[in-house]
């Protein structure tokens, strides 16, 4: 099955008032969360996603690839990003070639939480880790990619180093983080701030291109500074494979629409995403976010994944996710990864 429905443009107009003025006010009153509940929730999240995958004591003073105050720190540091991550994984499943690579070369059937944790670790490290840590995790991903080659069930060849597929995996996450932020964050990024988020995430994704020499940045302080400032020519950005703003993101997503459709490999992955082996205490919250993630997909994306939601069902699922995220935001407070990254960036060299 492929989806030939006309794509709906990436929606950046969802009002933040969906969250509610009261919810925003309460969240501001509890920036550090509710101590006892916060610890319990964070322990559960650590069991699902692992601890912060970077060294908060390393590289003192380093702001990372995007840095404090960036749109990426704002979006990825928000609880809504968890729903965005689930949405991104769903969207990645919708591309048969990307799914074939996961099916043939991933251990998700034997280690079902592994892919979820690795994706989380990559996003967290490239966003909140030091510049060198972000480069290191990018190198680790690139080491795996040359082995990810094969033939999809429909006979088409695939390879993970294909810039087209690299772009799909990237924009599936970027668009999903942005959609979740717009729908559920108390203070969503807008306009130029949303454009900045797209540009930052594309710059991170462009480092997975095998044409980019990561060693230059690892050994040269000035090169790292230029990379952070967006002053380095990265092929996937300069040739338009990856977008640099929301309008570009809309255009790239639209271009992929005719390629989307779920097959048996995708259905197997969807079965896992519906009911992953997570701690029992987290299952209710996960189901709320999973339902919200489905509801937030555009109609042609839902169709590609064989979801058929009525407007009323989609609205109910989105509301349930909103309620859970509002509660989670009040309980957990500031993202621990963001807080640790802020402390590292502010720390002076010894």
Buried (B, 14 or more C-beta within 10 A) or exposed (E): EBBEBEBBBBBBEBEBEBBBEEBBEBBEEBEEBBEEBBEBBBEBBEBBBBEBBBEBEEBBEBBBBBBBEBBBBBBBBBBBBBBBBBBBBBBBBBBBBBBBBBBBBBEBEEEBBEBBBBBBBBBBBBBBBBBBBBBBBBBEBBEEBEEBBBEBEEEEEBBBBBBBBBBBBBBBBBBBBBBBBBBBBBBBBBEEBBBBBBBBBBBBBBBBBBEBEBEBBBEEEEBBBBBBEBEBEBBBBEEEBBBBBBBBBBBBBBBBBBBBBBBEBBEBBBEBBEEBEBEEEBBEBBBBBBBBBBBBBBBBBBBBBBBEBEEEBBEBBBBBBBBBBBBBBBBBBBBBBBBBBBEBBEBEEE
